């Protein structure tokens, strides 16, 4: 698809010919496209594991910070 650049158009002057031009007809693929289920499952497991580890590390950091703040308040 080729986009043609022209002067700014108003709502009344927009036509399909002013927006795009079809250079050739679309072709259908020889075989239907199917989702790659094993790849999707593997990526889901990897990204889910990374997210779980990230959340666990953040919770651990917050827990240590709150324990440190509590001990500094008790020492005063």
Secondary structure, DSSP 8 states (H G I E B T S, - for coil): -EE---S---TTT--HHHHEE--S-----SS-----HHHHHHHHHHHHHHHHHHHHHHHHHHHHHHHHHHHHHHH-
